[in-house]
Amino acid sequence: MAGRLMRALVYDGYVNGVHVEVTIPSPSKDEVLIKVEATSLNPVDWKAAKFRILLRPFLSKTSHSPIPCNDVAGEVVEIGSGVQKFKPGDKVVSVMNIFTAGGLSEYCVAKEKVTVSRPAQVSAADAAGLPVAGLSAHLALTHYVGLKLEHEHEHDENEPRKNILITAASGGVGHYAVQLAKMGNAHVTATCGARNVELVKGLGADEVLDYKTAEGASLTSPSGRKYDAVIHCAPTVSWSVFEPNLVENGIVADLTHPPSTRVMWTNAVNKISLSKKKWLTFTLNPQDDQALKFLVGLVKDGKLKTIIDSKHALSRGEEAWSRGISGHATGKIIVEP
Ligand SMILES: NC(=O)c1ccc[n+]([C@@H]2O[C@H](COP(=O)([O-])OP(=O)(O)OC[C@H]3O[C@@H](n4cnc5c(N)ncnc54)[C@H](OP(=O)(O)O)[C@@H]3O)[C@@H](O)[C@H]2O)c1
């Protein structure tokens, strides 16, 4: 592939994409080169492009802007000298490094350690939805909320069920989070727009709030439950809205909020007032293939589904980008070369 060109869509700023022809990347020792069959978009793509505008004065003017998109499903066409798990022809799904990305193209390189085989039963589009959104939902529920999701985990009848609120349950992260939380035997309250209430119930949510109603805005459970945890995927909500809805030691796992003085201040005030409630923020940074393998297995077994908002050709990738920026996707936006 050395020296051959491929098509890609790059973003130097927030809105205007540019179609470019660039050299197909070569895999390093621990990487595979993937012929992309599907990629999916995530808000981090346009957030990073926006951030890049601030950095523009300091960036090299000679190279093209980075190719966005972290989620890729496709076929291995070349392997680095140290790669052991894969060979050319293998169907895979992978998650790119958040800084280098590269999925909005015909070919991209991915680290072997975060790449997973894709069985024939799992389509490229369904697989491409999983990495960032599915892994974030999985990390929040297992690591921060403590749910056990493994296939073989038998739920103890006497074990108390956790009450979990998932905001923006119709979005990329939220729709996976609802399904995974149900596997973890949680009682799920979800928020979404009126048009998606039935869809979110269909994913397993026990109760659903329309976020445009007063009840939805206050996040109050219709059955009067307090939440052990909130998986927050919707636009900013202040701590004063979360706080009264939490149990004594409840947590908010906030995907949308970068670590900030507001979060640190809230947690400091909680500590001083002897409250055990916590506001947690985190950023996905996968280092192995375990969770992605688990999610792909669930899709293969028909236990987890990717809701696809829309599919777009790479040649019309700007339409996918605009759809994403609108903040109104239901499930995942997919681009196919
Ligand atoms: N920290 C991390 O590592 C990490 C990882 C992944 C994602 N994230 C962040 O998590 C957030 C969610 O990502 P995503 O991919 O799920 O977003 P998304 O797919 O763009 O979310 C779109 C959905 O959100 C719904 N929505 C909008 N406002 C809402 C509100 N106030 N209440 C309830 N639902 C609302 C929309 O419904 P309507 O169309 O009906 O308005 C739409 O269905 C983003 O901020 C993203 O950057 C962080």
PDBQT file of the ligand as one rigid body, heavy atoms in Angstrom, charges set to zero:
ROOT
HETATM    1  N1  LIG A 401     -16.249  11.142  28.688  1.00  0.00    +0.000 N 
HETATM    2  C1  LIG A 401     -16.180  10.307  27.661  1.00  0.00    +0.000 C 
HETATM    3  O1  LIG A 401     -15.251   9.501  27.554  1.00  0.00    +0.000 OA
HETATM    4  C2  LIG A 401     -17.291  10.336  26.646  1.00  0.00    +0.000 A 
HETATM    5  C3  LIG A 401     -17.456   9.276  25.761  1.00  0.00    +0.000 A 
HETATM    6  C4  LIG A 401     -18.545   9.309  24.888  1.00  0.00    +0.000 A 
HETATM    7  C5  LIG A 401     -19.406  10.416  24.893  1.00  0.00    +0.000 A 
HETATM    8  N2  LIG A 401     -19.171  11.432  25.757  1.00  0.00    +0.000 N 
HETATM    9  C6  LIG A 401     -20.088  12.590  25.811  1.00  0.00    +0.000 C 
HETATM   10  O2  LIG A 401     -21.378  12.108  26.194  1.00  0.00    +0.000 OA
HETATM   11  C7  LIG A 401     -22.382  12.940  25.625  1.00  0.00    +0.000 C 
HETATM   12  C8  LIG A 401     -23.403  12.080  24.902  1.00  0.00    +0.000 C 
HETATM   13  O3  LIG A 401     -22.797  11.506  23.754  1.00  0.00    +0.000 OA
HETATM   14  P1  LIG A 401     -23.705  10.775  22.676  1.00  0.00    +0.000 P 
HETATM   15  O4  LIG A 401     -22.808  10.252  21.619  1.00  0.00    +0.000 OA
HETATM   16  O5  LIG A 401     -24.638   9.839  23.363  1.00  0.00    +0.000 OA
HETATM   17  O6  LIG A 401     -24.551  12.031  22.121  1.00  0.00    +0.000 OA
HETATM   18  P2  LIG A 401     -25.652  12.076  20.993  1.00  0.00    +0.000 P 
HETATM   19  O7  LIG A 401     -25.807  10.729  20.370  1.00  0.00    +0.000 OA
HETATM   20  O8  LIG A 401     -25.321  13.207  20.090  1.00  0.00    +0.000 OA
HETATM   21  O9  LIG A 401     -27.001  12.452  21.790  1.00  0.00    +0.000 OA
HETATM   22  C9  LIG A 401     -28.091  12.793  21.021  1.00  0.00    +0.000 C 
HETATM   23  C10 LIG A 401     -29.375  12.486  21.772  1.00  0.00    +0.000 C 
HETATM   24  O10 LIG A 401     -29.468  13.276  22.961  1.00  0.00    +0.000 OA
HETATM   25  C11 LIG A 401     -30.852  13.600  23.156  1.00  0.00    +0.000 C 
HETATM   26  N3  LIG A 401     -30.956  14.788  23.990  1.00  0.00    +0.000 N 
HETATM   27  C12 LIG A 401     -30.561  16.057  23.686  1.00  0.00    +0.000 A 
HETATM   28  N4  LIG A 401     -30.787  16.879  24.734  1.00  0.00    +0.000 NA
HETATM   29  C13 LIG A 401     -31.344  16.122  25.711  1.00  0.00    +0.000 A 
HETATM   30  C14 LIG A 401     -31.792  16.391  27.033  1.00  0.00    +0.000 A 
HETATM   31  N5  LIG A 401     -31.702  17.630  27.576  1.00  0.00    +0.000 N 
HETATM   32  N6  LIG A 401     -32.279  15.363  27.763  1.00  0.00    +0.000 NA
HETATM   33  C15 LIG A 401     -32.385  14.130  27.243  1.00  0.00    +0.000 A 
HETATM   34  N7  LIG A 401     -31.982  13.807  25.987  1.00  0.00    +0.000 NA
HETATM   35  C16 LIG A 401     -31.455  14.794  25.242  1.00  0.00    +0.000 A 
HETATM   36  C17 LIG A 401     -31.366  13.859  21.744  1.00  0.00    +0.000 C 
HETATM   37  O11 LIG A 401     -32.764  13.694  21.720  1.00  0.00    +0.000 OA
HETATM   38  P3  LIG A 401     -33.701  14.732  20.870  1.00  0.00    +0.000 P 
HETATM   39  O12 LIG A 401     -33.271  14.571  19.448  1.00  0.00    +0.000 OA
HETATM   40  O13 LIG A 401     -35.076  14.266  21.140  1.00  0.00    +0.000 OA
HETATM   41  O14 LIG A 401     -33.393  16.109  21.401  1.00  0.00    +0.000 OA
HETATM   42  C18 LIG A 401     -30.610  12.787  20.923  1.00  0.00    +0.000 C 
HETATM   43  O15 LIG A 401     -31.357  11.597  20.734  1.00  0.00    +0.000 OA
HETATM   44  C19 LIG A 401     -21.649  13.963  24.742  1.00  0.00    +0.000 C 
HETATM   45  O16 LIG A 401     -21.463  15.147  25.489  1.00  0.00    +0.000 OA
HETATM   46  C20 LIG A 401     -20.300  13.298  24.506  1.00  0.00    +0.000 C 
HETATM   47  O17 LIG A 401     -19.270  14.215  24.213  1.00  0.00    +0.000 OA
HETATM   48  C21 LIG A 401     -18.134  11.417  26.627  1.00  0.00    +0.000 A 
ENDROOT
TORSDOF 0
